[in-house]
Amino acid sequence: MKEMKMKNPGKLILLFLLVFPLWAQVKVSVDKEQLIRGERATFTLSITGEGKVQIPPFDELCGYSIENRMQSRKDVFSNGKRQQEISLSYTFMPLKSCVIEPFAVSINGKEQMTEAINITVSNISISRNEPFSVALETNKKSLYVGEPFEMSLFFKERQNTDKIAESIALSESKNIWIKSEQKRPASSKEGYLTRHNTYALAAQQSGKLSLGPLRWDVQVRSQAKDYWGTWMATAKTRSIFSNELEIEVKPLPEGIYLVGDLEIKVKVDKKQISANEAVNVTITVKGRANVEDIQAFDLHEEGTQAFKEEPKITHDFQEGKYVGLFEQKLAVVAQRDFTIPAFELRYMDVETDTLKTIRSEPIEITVLNAAPALKEELKISRSEEIAAPDTSVQSSALTFLEGTFLLLGGFFLGLLAWAIPWKRLLSKDKRKHTVSAKESKAVLQLLMGHMHHSPEIEEMVKKLNENLYEGKRHEIDKKRLKAIVKQLQQR
């Protein structure tokens, strides 16, 4: 049995302070010790007499949340003396039989223990004429940790019932994760409306897992007479509970964290790119599995620079069955041809109850104007025998003219070389080999090679990539971008 939950165990907090010279008395009680599931109980703590009283604060009884609190004061007469009584009342709804354990109350510095109270809760008997009912079903009774499964709730209510509002309280457990919900339209049959809600769940811990009872609170309109005997419209809340189910949750083999049924696909936006151009890669993993536990993929091919986005996870229902979707995008820049390798996942296949590995197909990417893999030195070959011209017959006058023209030509070429602004031309030629901040693709390539050095550069790469290839419009500080580009080019 669960003890009353204390907010600060081991520490008493002053709730009421009554200053009388001698004594005080404490009593506890409940209005009902025999309950039918769905009924609420009221626990009352009464303090009568004289003295300084301290009680521990609490927000649960029998392990169930307190729904309402009340406080009252009144005068009572005992042995001809008038004394004051303070009553604290707490309303709660136990779903199972339980015990309100004794707890300590401090009176004038001395502790006094309250009495234990036993509460018995019986299941409600459902007849065919009940206006409301709810049933719980699951598609599996045995599964692995993390394996998705469906839990279905079937709500049934009599037609023409004057219902005002409703709420569904699913059983709270830190060992169960609710991934998604699907609500189907109501159908009519034999004077009743039936609805079907499906929830995708996953157990987070091995062992025996209890589901239910789930609570359905329905607020209906009713009639009641007031003090003068006049009928008035009021609202009454009815709590309907489902059945309970038990599921066996098995642990996964060591080193395995994925379970279910999966398929993987990889696609690219183009298979032929120019040098310095990015190819966008999309990795998609789909299936009835815990896709949220898939680790992000990465690409480390020699001669490439890759930028990976954060994966996007979605949960949905298809034809009444849960389906998870993992999607991740990569932008890859390369100077020469490369291959996007096969990506693989290893998981527990629930259909065959065996470990299975799935792989994508490798994709060849061609880079136009690719840079050569190695720089080859220019080799000039000379023939072994070169026939020397016979100059013995040239006249001395012709040799003089040739010398004169060569001399004049060298003089004019010197003047021309002196007049040309070599400094400006050289700096202009140098600028041709630098990267302008306006050239988004070239800048992206430059930054991707250095983004591991700085979070700021990594953030710039992300924004540029999304603006360039995803059509987004992130604002980028152009001055700061130019400064970063300049710093990287000077390294």
C-alpha positions as CSV (number, residue, x, y, z in Angstrom):
1,M,0.0,0.0,0.0
2,K,1.2,3.5,-0.7
3,E,1.7,5.9,2.1
4,M,0.4,9.5,2.0
5,K,2.8,11.5,-0.2
6,M,4.6,14.3,1.6
7,K,5.9,17.3,-0.3
8,N,8.9,17.6,2.0
9,P,9.5,14.2,3.7
10,G,11.0,14.5,7.1
11,K,10.1,18.2,7.5
12,L,6.9,19.6,9.1
13,I,5.5,22.8,7.8
14,L,3.2,24.9,10.0
15,L,-0.3,24.9,8.5
16,F,-2.4,26.1,11.4
17,L,-1.2,27.8,14.5
18,L,-3.6,27.6,17.5
19,V,-2.3,29.1,20.8
20,F,-4.0,27.6,23.9
21,P,-2.4,26.8,27.2
22,L,-2.9,23.0,27.6
23,W,-4.1,20.4,25.1
24,A,-5.6,19.5,21.7
25,Q,-7.1,16.4,20.1
26,V,-6.8,15.0,16.6
27,K,-9.2,12.7,14.8
28,V,-9.4,11.3,11.2
29,S,-12.3,9.8,9.3
30,V,-13.8,9.1,5.8
31,D,-17.4,9.5,4.7
32,K,-17.3,6.0,3.0
33,E,-15.0,3.1,3.6
34,Q,-16.8,0.9,1.0
35,L,-16.7,2.4,-2.5
36,I,-17.7,1.5,-6.0
37,R,-15.1,2.4,-8.7
38,G,-16.0,5.9,-9.8
39,E,-17.1,7.1,-6.4
40,R,-15.2,9.8,-4.5
41,A,-14.2,9.6,-0.8
42,T,-13.8,12.5,1.6
43,F,-11.1,12.3,4.2
44,T,-11.5,14.7,7.2
45,L,-8.9,15.7,9.7
46,S,-10.4,17.3,12.9
47,I,-8.4,19.3,15.5
48,T,-10.3,20.1,18.7
49,G,-9.1,21.7,21.9
50,E,-6.3,23.9,23.0
51,G,-2.7,23.9,21.9
52,K,-0.1,24.6,19.2
53,V,-0.7,22.2,16.3
54,Q,1.5,21.4,13.3
55,I,0.5,19.0,10.5
56,P,2.4,17.9,7.4
57,P,1.1,19.2,4.1
58,F,0.2,16.6,1.4
59,D,-1.4,16.5,-2.1
60,E,-2.2,12.8,-2.3
61,L,-4.1,10.2,-0.3
62,C,-3.8,6.5,-0.9
63,G,-1.5,7.4,-3.9
64,Y,-4.3,9.3,-5.6
65,S,-4.4,13.1,-6.3
66,I,-6.6,15.3,-4.1
67,E,-9.3,16.8,-6.2
68,N,-10.8,19.3,-3.7
69,R,-10.0,20.8,-0.3
70,M,-12.3,22.5,2.3
71,Q,-11.8,24.1,5.7
72,S,-14.3,24.9,8.4
73,R,-14.4,26.1,12.0
74,K,-17.0,25.6,14.6
75,D,-17.5,25.8,18.4
76,V,-18.2,22.5,20.3
77,F,-19.1,21.9,23.9
78,S,-17.4,19.2,26.0
79,N,-17.9,18.8,29.7
80,G,-19.6,22.1,29.9
81,K,-16.7,23.9,28.2
82,R,-16.7,25.6,24.8
83,Q,-13.9,24.6,22.5
84,Q,-13.0,25.3,18.9
85,E,-12.8,22.6,16.3
86,I,-11.1,23.0,12.9
87,S,-11.9,20.5,10.2
88,L,-9.8,20.0,7.0
89,S,-11.6,17.9,4.3
90,Y,-9.9,16.3,1.2
91,T,-11.8,14.7,-1.7
92,F,-10.1,12.0,-3.8
93,M,-11.1,9.1,-6.1
94,P,-9.3,5.8,-5.3
95,L,-9.4,3.3,-8.2
96,K,-8.3,0.4,-6.1
97,S,-8.5,-0.7,-2.5
98,C,-5.9,1.1,-0.4
99,V,-5.0,2.2,3.1
100,I,-4.5,5.8,4.3
101,E,-1.5,5.2,6.5
102,P,-1.0,6.9,9.9
103,F,0.9,10.2,9.9
104,A,2.3,12.4,12.7
105,V,0.7,15.5,14.0
106,S,2.7,17.7,16.3
107,I,0.7,19.0,19.4
108,N,2.6,21.4,21.7
109,G,5.9,20.0,20.4
110,K,4.8,16.3,20.9
111,E,3.9,14.0,18.0
112,Q,0.6,12.2,17.9
113,M,0.0,9.5,15.3
114,T,-3.4,9.3,13.5
115,E,-5.2,6.0,12.9
116,A,-5.0,4.0,9.7
117,I,-8.1,3.9,7.5
118,N,-8.9,1.0,5.1
119,I,-10.8,1.8,1.9
120,T,-12.3,-0.9,-0.2
121,V,-13.1,-0.3,-3.9
122,S,-15.3,-2.7,-5.9
123,N,-15.7,-2.9,-9.6
124,I,-18.9,-1.5,-11.0
125,S,-21.3,-3.9,-12.5
126,I,-22.2,-2.9,-16.0
127,S,-25.7,-3.7,-17.3
128,R,-27.0,-3.6,-20.8
129,N,-29.0,-0.5,-20.1
130,E,-26.1,1.6,-18.8
131,P,-26.1,5.0,-20.7
132,F,-22.3,5.1,-20.8
133,S,-19.5,2.5,-21.1
134,V,-15.9,2.4,-22.3
135,A,-13.7,-0.6,-23.3
136,L,-10.0,-0.9,-23.6
137,E,-8.2,-3.1,-26.2
138,T,-4.6,-3.4,-27.5
139,N,-3.2,-5.1,-30.6
140,K,-0.4,-6.8,-28.6
141,K,0.0,-8.5,-25.3
142,S,3.8,-9.1,-25.6
143,L,6.3,-6.7,-27.1
144,Y,9.9,-5.2,-26.8
145,V,11.0,-2.1,-25.1
146,G,10.4,0.8,-27.5
147,E,8.2,-1.2,-29.8
148,P,5.2,0.9,-30.9
149,F,1.7,-0.6,-30.3
150,E,-1.9,0.5,-30.6
151,M,-4.3,1.0,-27.7
152,S,-7.9,1.4,-28.6
153,L,-10.7,3.0,-26.6
154,F,-14.3,2.3,-27.6
155,F,-16.8,4.8,-26.1
156,K,-20.5,4.0,-26.1
157,E,-23.3,6.3,-25.1
158,R,-27.0,6.2,-25.3
159,Q,-28.4,8.5,-28.0
160,N,-30.3,11.6,-27.0
161,T,-28.4,11.8,-23.7
162,D,-28.1,15.4,-22.6
163,K,-24.3,15.5,-22.4
164,I,-22.7,18.9,-21.7
165,A,-19.0,18.0,-21.7
166,E,-16.5,15.2,-21.3
167,S,-12.9,14.5,-20.6
168,I,-10.6,11.4,-20.9
169,A,-8.0,10.7,-18.3
170,L,-5.4,8.3,-19.6
171,S,-3.4,6.3,-17.0
172,E,-0.3,8.3,-16.1
173,S,2.9,6.3,-16.2
174,K,6.5,7.4,-16.8
175,N,7.1,4.0,-18.4
176,I,4.7,4.6,-21.2
177,W,5.1,7.2,-24.0
178,I,2.1,8.3,-26.0
179,K,3.3,9.0,-29.5
180,S,0.1,9.9,-31.4
181,E,-3.6,9.9,-31.3
182,Q,-6.3,9.2,-33.9
183,K,-10.0,9.9,-33.4
184,R,-12.6,8.4,-35.6
185,P,-16.1,9.7,-36.2
186,A,-19.0,8.3,-34.2
187,S,-21.3,5.6,-35.6
188,S,-24.9,4.8,-34.6
189,K,-26.2,1.4,-33.9
190,E,-29.2,0.0,-31.8
191,G,-29.8,3.4,-30.1
192,Y,-26.2,4.0,-29.1
193,L,-23.4,6.2,-30.4
194,T,-20.0,4.4,-30.6
195,R,-16.6,6.2,-31.0
196,H,-13.2,4.7,-31.5
197,N,-10.0,6.5,-30.4
198,T,-6.6,4.9,-31.1
199,Y,-3.4,5.8,-29.3
200,A,0.2,4.9,-30.4
201,L,2.2,3.9,-27.3
202,A,5.7,2.6,-26.5
203,A,6.9,1.0,-23.3
204,Q,10.1,2.5,-21.9
205,Q,10.9,-0.3,-19.4
206,S,10.9,-4.1,-19.5
207,G,8.6,-6.1,-17.2
208,K,4.9,-6.3,-16.6
209,L,3.0,-3.3,-17.9
210,S,-0.5,-2.5,-16.6
211,L,-2.9,-0.5,-18.8
212,G,-6.0,1.0,-17.3
213,P,-8.4,1.5,-15.9
214,L,-8.9,4.6,-18.0
215,R,-11.4,7.2,-16.8
216,W,-14.0,8.9,-18.8
217,D,-15.7,11.8,-17.1
218,V,-19.1,12.8,-18.6
219,Q,-20.9,15.9,-17.5
220,V,-24.7,15.6,-18.1
221,R,-27.6,17.9,-17.5
222,S,-30.0,17.0,-14.7
223,Q,-32.9,18.5,-12.8
224,A,-33.0,19.2,-9.1
225,K,-35.4,21.1,-6.7
226,D,-34.2,24.2,-4.9
227,Y,-35.1,25.2,-1.3
228,W,-38.5,26.5,-2.5
229,G,-39.4,23.3,-4.4
230,T,-38.7,24.7,-7.9
231,W,-37.0,22.5,-10.5
232,M,-33.7,23.9,-11.6
233,A,-31.2,22.7,-14.3
234,T,-27.9,21.5,-12.8
235,A,-24.9,19.6,-14.1
236,K,-23.7,16.3,-12.8
237,T,-20.5,14.5,-13.5
238,R,-20.3,10.8,-14.0
239,S,-17.0,8.9,-14.0
240,I,-16.9,5.7,-16.2
241,F,-13.9,3.4,-16.1
242,S,-12.6,0.9,-18.6
243,N,-11.2,-2.6,-18.0
244,E,-7.6,-3.2,-17.2
245,L,-5.0,-5.0,-19.3
246,E,-1.5,-6.4,-18.6
247,I,1.3,-6.5,-21.2
248,E,4.6,-8.3,-21.1
249,V,7.5,-6.0,-22.1
250,K,10.7,-7.8,-23.2
251,P,14.2,-6.2,-23.1
252,L,16.1,-5.7,-26.4
253,P,19.4,-7.5,-27.1
254,E,22.5,-5.6,-25.9
255,G,23.6,-2.9,-28.3
256,I,20.2,-2.8,-30.2
257,Y,18.0,0.2,-29.7
258,L,15.7,0.0,-32.7
259,V,12.7,-2.4,-32.9
260,G,9.8,-2.8,-35.3
261,D,9.7,-2.9,-39.1
262,L,11.7,-0.4,-41.1
263,E,12.7,0.6,-44.7
264,I,15.4,3.1,-45.7
265,K,15.7,5.2,-48.9
266,V,18.3,7.7,-50.1
267,K,17.7,10.2,-52.9
268,V,19.6,13.1,-54.4
269,D,18.3,16.2,-56.3
270,K,20.9,15.6,-59.0
271,K,23.6,13.1,-60.0
272,Q,25.7,15.5,-62.0
273,I,27.0,18.7,-60.6
274,S,29.6,21.4,-61.3
275,A,32.7,21.8,-59.2
276,N,31.9,23.8,-56.0
277,E,28.2,23.0,-56.5
278,A,26.3,21.2,-53.7
279,V,24.2,18.1,-54.1
280,N,21.3,17.7,-51.7
281,V,20.9,14.3,-50.2
282,T,17.7,13.2,-48.4
283,I,17.7,10.1,-46.1
284,T,14.3,8.7,-45.3
285,V,13.5,5.9,-42.8
286,K,9.9,4.8,-42.5
287,G,8.1,2.1,-40.6
288,R,6.3,0.9,-37.5
289,A,9.3,1.4,-35.2
290,N,10.8,3.8,-32.7
291,V,12.2,6.1,-35.4
292,E,12.8,8.8,-32.8
293,D,15.8,6.7,-31.5
294,I,17.6,6.7,-34.9
295,Q,20.9,8.6,-34.6
296,A,21.7,11.3,-37.2
297,F,23.6,10.1,-40.3
298,D,26.9,11.6,-41.4
299,L,29.1,11.5,-44.5
300,H,32.9,11.3,-44.4
301,E,34.0,10.7,-48.0
302,E,37.5,11.8,-48.9
303,G,37.5,15.0,-51.0
304,T,34.0,16.1,-49.9
305,Q,32.6,18.6,-47.4
306,A,29.2,17.7,-46.0
307,F,26.7,19.7,-43.9
308,K,24.0,17.8,-42.1
309,E,20.7,19.1,-40.8
310,E,18.9,18.0,-37.7
311,P,16.6,15.1,-38.5
312,K,12.8,15.6,-38.6
313,I,10.6,13.1,-36.8
314,T,6.9,12.7,-37.4
315,H,4.3,10.2,-36.0
316,D,1.1,9.4,-37.8
317,F,-1.6,6.8,-38.4
318,Q,-2.1,5.1,-41.8
319,E,-5.1,2.9,-42.2
320,G,-5.4,2.7,-38.4
321,K,-1.8,1.7,-37.9
322,Y,1.0,3.8,-36.4
323,V,3.8,4.8,-38.8
324,G,6.9,6.7,-37.9
325,L,9.0,8.8,-40.3
326,F,12.6,9.9,-39.9
327,E,14.0,12.4,-42.5
328,Q,17.4,14.0,-42.7
329,K,19.0,16.2,-45.3
330,L,22.7,16.6,-46.2
331,A,24.4,19.1,-48.5
332,V,27.6,17.8,-50.0
333,V,30.2,19.8,-52.0
334,A,33.1,18.1,-53.8
335,Q,35.8,19.0,-56.3
336,R,35.8,15.7,-58.2
337,D,33.6,12.6,-58.7
338,F,32.5,10.8,-55.5
339,T,30.1,8.1,-54.2
340,I,27.4,8.6,-51.6
341,P,27.9,5.4,-49.6
342,A,25.2,2.9,-48.5
343,F,23.7,3.9,-45.1
344,E,22.6,1.0,-42.9
345,L,20.5,0.3,-39.8
346,R,20.4,-2.7,-37.5
347,Y,17.2,-3.4,-35.6
348,M,15.0,-6.2,-34.1
349,D,12.5,-7.2,-36.7
350,V,9.2,-8.0,-34.9
351,E,7.8,-10.0,-37.8
352,T,10.6,-12.6,-37.7
353,D,11.8,-11.9,-34.1
354,T,15.3,-11.8,-35.4
355,L,18.0,-9.1,-35.8
356,K,17.9,-7.5,-39.3
357,T,20.1,-5.1,-41.2
358,I,18.8,-2.8,-44.0
359,R,21.0,-0.7,-46.3
360,S,20.4,2.0,-48.9
361,E,21.9,1.8,-52.4
362,P,25.2,3.7,-53.1
363,I,24.8,6.7,-55.5
364,E,27.5,7.8,-57.9
365,I,27.9,11.6,-58.3
366,T,29.7,13.1,-61.3
367,V,31.5,16.4,-60.9
368,L,31.9,18.4,-64.1
369,N,35.1,20.4,-64.5
370,A,36.6,18.3,-61.8
371,A,40.0,19.3,-60.5
372,P,42.8,16.7,-61.3
373,A,43.6,14.3,-58.6
374,L,47.4,15.0,-58.9
375,K,49.3,17.9,-60.4
376,E,51.7,16.7,-63.1
377,E,54.9,18.5,-63.9
378,L,55.2,19.9,-67.4
379,K,57.8,17.9,-69.3
380,I,59.5,19.2,-72.4
381,S,61.2,16.7,-74.6
382,R,64.1,17.7,-77.0
383,S,65.1,15.7,-80.0
384,E,68.6,14.3,-79.8
385,E,69.7,15.7,-83.1
386,I,68.7,19.2,-84.2
387,A,70.2,20.2,-87.6
388,A,71.9,23.6,-87.2
389,P,71.2,26.0,-90.0
390,D,74.0,26.9,-92.3
391,T,74.8,30.5,-91.7
392,S,78.0,30.6,-93.7
393,V,76.2,32.0,-96.8
394,Q,74.4,34.8,-94.9
395,S,75.7,38.2,-95.8
396,S,77.2,40.5,-93.3
397,A,74.6,43.3,-94.2
398,L,71.7,41.1,-93.3
399,T,73.2,40.3,-90.0
400,F,73.6,44.0,-89.2
401,L,70.0,44.8,-90.1
402,E,68.8,41.9,-87.8
403,G,70.8,43.3,-85.0
404,T,69.5,46.8,-85.5
405,F,65.8,45.7,-85.5
406,L,66.4,43.6,-82.4
407,L,68.0,46.5,-80.6
408,L,65.1,48.9,-81.5
409,G,62.5,46.3,-80.6
410,G,64.0,45.7,-77.2
411,F,64.1,49.5,-76.5
412,F,60.4,50.0,-77.3
413,L,59.4,46.9,-75.4
414,G,61.2,48.3,-72.3
415,L,59.3,51.6,-72.6
416,L,56.0,49.7,-72.9
417,A,56.8,47.5,-69.9
418,W,57.6,50.6,-67.8
419,A,54.3,52.3,-68.7
420,I,52.0,49.4,-67.8
421,P,50.4,49.6,-64.2
422,W,51.7,46.2,-63.1
423,K,50.7,46.7,-59.4
424,R,47.1,47.2,-60.3
425,L,47.0,44.3,-62.8
426,L,48.7,42.0,-60.3
427,S,46.2,42.9,-57.5
428,K,43.3,42.5,-59.9
429,D,44.6,39.1,-61.0
430,K,44.9,38.1,-57.3
431,R,41.3,39.2,-56.7
432,K,40.1,36.8,-59.3
433,H,41.2,33.9,-57.2
434,T,39.5,35.1,-54.1
435,V,35.9,34.4,-53.1
436,S,33.4,37.2,-53.0
437,A,30.8,37.1,-50.2
438,K,28.1,37.5,-52.8
439,E,29.0,34.2,-54.4
440,S,26.9,32.0,-52.1
441,K,27.9,28.6,-53.4
442,A,31.6,29.4,-53.3
443,V,31.3,31.0,-49.9
444,L,29.4,27.9,-48.6
445,Q,32.2,25.6,-49.8
446,L,34.8,27.8,-48.1
447,L,32.9,28.0,-44.8
448,M,32.1,24.3,-44.8
449,G,35.8,23.5,-44.7
450,H,36.2,25.5,-41.5
451,M,32.9,25.3,-39.7
452,H,34.3,22.9,-37.1
453,H,36.6,25.7,-35.9
454,S,33.8,28.1,-34.9
455,P,30.1,27.8,-33.9
456,E,29.6,31.2,-35.6
457,I,30.9,29.7,-38.9
458,E,28.7,26.6,-38.4
459,E,25.7,28.8,-38.0
460,M,26.6,30.8,-41.1
461,V,26.9,27.5,-43.1
462,K,23.4,26.4,-41.9
463,K,21.8,29.7,-42.9
464,L,23.5,29.9,-46.3
465,N,22.7,26.2,-47.1
466,E,19.0,26.7,-46.2
467,N,18.8,30.0,-48.2
468,L,20.5,28.5,-51.2
469,Y,18.9,25.1,-51.4
470,E,15.7,25.2,-49.4
471,G,14.3,28.6,-50.4
472,K,14.5,30.0,-46.9
473,R,15.2,33.6,-46.1
474,H,17.5,33.8,-43.1
475,E,18.9,37.2,-42.4
476,I,22.7,37.2,-42.7
477,D,25.1,39.9,-41.4
478,K,26.9,40.7,-44.7
479,K,29.6,42.7,-43.1
480,R,30.4,39.9,-40.7
481,L,30.3,37.4,-43.5
482,K,32.7,39.4,-45.6
483,A,35.1,39.6,-42.6
484,I,35.0,35.9,-42.0
485,V,35.6,35.1,-45.7
486,K,38.6,37.5,-45.7
487,Q,40.0,35.9,-42.6
488,L,39.8,32.4,-44.0
489,Q,41.3,33.4,-47.3
490,Q,44.3,35.0,-45.5
491,R,45.1,31.7,-43.7
